[in-house]
Every structure is written in C-alpha cells, then in structure tokens.
Amino acid sequence: MFDMDGTLIDTAALITEHMTTTFVGAGLEPPTPAQSRRVIGLSLPQAMLHLLGSDDNELAERLAEDYRRHYRASLVSAEGREGLFPGAREALDLLRARADTLLGIATGKGLHGVHRLIQLHDIAEHFSTLQTPDHNPSKPHPGMMLRAMDETGAEKQSTVIIGDTTFDMKMGKAAGTKTIGVTWGYHHADELVEAGADLLVDDYAALPAAIDRVLET
C-alpha cells in the first residue's frame, strides 16, 4: 500500500500555495509552508482542524471545500507540478511484475484526485485497491488498510504501508501491518521511527529489497 502525496507524488508546493490562498480568502492568518506540509496526508477537514487549532468542524468543512475549489481551478496551470518522485515509476513497474504482489493506494487525497493522477502518470493499472477518505476515516485510523486487505484478501502479516508521514506509520501499526517510511517526504526520519516505522528507505531503488526484508521479520 502506497501513500500518494509526499511518497509517490511531489505536491508540496501546490498544496502549501492553496492552503495559503484558502486561509487568506477566508480572512484568516495563513499557515506557514512548514505547517501546511505537516498536515499533508490527513483528510482535508482533519487537516484544516489541525491548522486552525480548533474543533470548529463547520469552518473546517468550509475551508476544505474552498481548498478543493482552488485546487481544481489551478489544474491547467499546474501541469508538470504533480510529478512522480524519482525512481517511483521504475519501482512500481518492478513490483507490479511480481506474481505474488498486489499494489494499492491509501491516501488523504480524494478519490477524484487519485483517479486523475494515476491516469495522468499512466499507472492506473498498477493498483488493485484505492483507499481514500471518500469511504474511510482519515489517517491514522486503520480503516483504509483494513478495507484494502478485505478487498484483496491480503493477510496483515503480508501487507506493508509505504509512506512519508507519522500518520501512515500509525495507521499501519493500528491495522497490524508492516510499515516502511520514506525519507524524501514531509515528516522527519526520526519521527517516522518513533511512530512505528519498521524500516526507512532513502530512495526508490532501495524499496523492493526493503519490502522483502520487512516481510521476513
């Protein structure tokens, strides 16, 4: 199971820009880019609650909808700004070719955006299950992992979540699966370890072997 933003797709610049636009448009103090990066991976309403530092669900939902509108409006000019991280395509191709391996996505991004990006990068056929907040609780709740395993028939001991945030690691641990943290994303390596990462990888070339290693433990 792969996270998207910060793991497969490099979207930090776009996300932080649209967070700023959303908060300014609502007459609120905008989060810093670092603050926006910290919430990438959560569902949008949960991310807004974290950035607001409050439990105003109505405002969070309104900000989330404004954010979606800004993001959709920017897609024409965003061409080339939602690229795969280096080596991601090669690793996905290699893993997909394994007869005993199924790939999936578990992301805070909405399902519409997931479909758009996997089609944009011609990797839609790589994935057997797509898990999003459209039909699951937000990370770090284990729902995405549990539903993915239910859909595919995978067992916990043979399932791995690969992600760049503590939300991914905590989700995997809560679901009883293995966890691999990637160090090129939006949370620090020591945070990933503290949150339960079984292994860390520094580039995609190391990922297939890391998956084999973590599944042997």
N, C-alpha and C positions, 0 to 999 in steps of 0.2 A: 504494500500500500504506500502510495506516494502523496505527500502534501504537494500543493502547487506553488503558491506564492512564496518565494524565498528558497524553494527546494528544486522545483522543475523550471519555474518561470521567474525571471527577474523583473518584478513590477514595482519595486520600492519607490522609484522616482514618481511614477504615475500616482500611486496610492497616496504618498505624502502630499503631492500637489493638490489632489482632490479633497483630502481632509482639510487642508488649509482653506480652499475655496468654500467648502461646505460650512465650516465654522464661521468664517468671515461673513458669508451670506446670511447667516442666522444672527449676526450681531454679537458673536461670542469670540473670546480670545482663542486664536487658533493654536492647536498643539504644535510643538516643535517637530521637525522631521524625525528626531530620535524617538519622541513619544509616539508618533504615528507608527513607526517601524515596530515598536514594542507590542502593538496590538494586532499586527498582521497575523492572520491565522484564525482569529476568532470570527464568529458570525458578525455581520455589520452592527446589529443592535447591541450585542455584547461589547464590541469594540468601542462604540460610541459611549456606552455607560462607563467604561474604563477611562476614556479620555475626559468625559465630563466630571468624573469623580463623584457621581451621584447615583441615585436609584430612580431618576426621572425617566421611566420607561417610555412615556408618551413623547418626550423630547428626543430620546434616543431613536425611536422609530422614525420620527420626522427627519432627523438628521441622516439616518440611514437611507431613507428614500431620496433625499436631496443629493446625497453622495452618489447613489445609483444613477440619478439623472445626469449629474455632471460627468460621470464616467462614460455613460452611453453616448453623450454628446461629443466626447473627445475622441471616440474611436477612430474617426477618419484621420485626425492629425496624430494619433498615437501609433501609426504604422512604424514598425521597427523598434518600438519601445516596450514590447512584451516578449522579449526573446527567451529562448531556452538557455539555461546556463551551459557553459562549455562542457562538452562530453555527455550531456544528458541524452541526446538522441542516440548516440552510439551505445550507451549503457542500456537504454530501453530496447533497442534492437536486439542486443545480445540476450537480455533477459527474456524477451518475448520468444526467442528461438528455442529456449529450453522447454523440453516436452513436459516437464513436471512443474512448471511455474505459471501462475496466473498473476496478472498485474491489475491494480486498482488505484483509485484516487480517493483521498479523504481530505477535504479542503473546506475552509471557511468561505470560499467563493461560491456564489450562487450557481445553480445548475446551468442556467443560460450562458453564463460566462465560461463555465467549464467546457460546454459543448463548442462554443465559439473558438476557444483557444486550442483545444485538441484537434479541431478541424483545420484551424489556421496553420498548425505545425504538422499536419498530416500524421497524427499519432492516435487518432480515434480508435483504430483497430487494435491498438496495443492493450486496451483496458477492458477487463471483463466486468468491472463494477465501478460505479461512480457514486460517491457518497458526499453529500453537501448538506448545509443547514436547511435546505428546502424540505427535507424529510427526516431530519435528525436534530437532536440537541447540538448546541455549539460545543466545540472542543473546550475543555479537556474531557467532557463527558465521553464515555466509551461507545456511545451509540453507533457512530459511524463504523467503527471496527467490528462491532458485534453484528450489525446488519450486513456488512460486506462478507463476513465469514458465513453468515446464514445463507446469503445469496449464492455463494460459490461452493459451499460445503467444506471450506478450509477449516482445519483444526487450529486452536490457539498456538500450540507448540510449533506449528509450521508457518506462522504468519508474522510478518515484520512490518512495522511502520517506519518509513524513512521521512524525516522532517527536520526543519531548521529551528523549531521553537520548543520551549518548555511545554506548550500546550500539546504538541504532538507526542512528546515523551510521556507526559502524564496520561494522555488518552490511551496510549499503548499499554502502559502498566495497568491502568484500570481495567482494560479489556483482557489482560493476561497474556499479551503477545510480546514478541521481541521488539526492541527499539534500536534504531540507528540514527544518530544525529549527524547532520551535515554542517560543516563549519563555515560555509560560504553564505549563509543566510542572515537572519535578523536577530538571533539571540546568541549570546556568547557561549563558547565551548564549555566553560566551567558550569554555566547554568544548565546546559543540556545534561551534563553528567549528574549534577545534583538532582535534576528532575527525573532521572532514571534511565538515561541512555546506556544501552549495553555496550555499544561501540560508537566511535566517532570516525568519520571519513573526511578527508580534506579535498578530495576531488572525485569526479565520477569514475575515473579509471579504477579506483580502489573499491568501488561499491560492489560489484559482483562477488569478489572474494570475501568482502565483509559480510555479505548476506549468507554465504556458505558457512562462514566461521560462526556467526551468531546463532545459526540454526543448529549447529553441532553442540552447543552448550546446553 
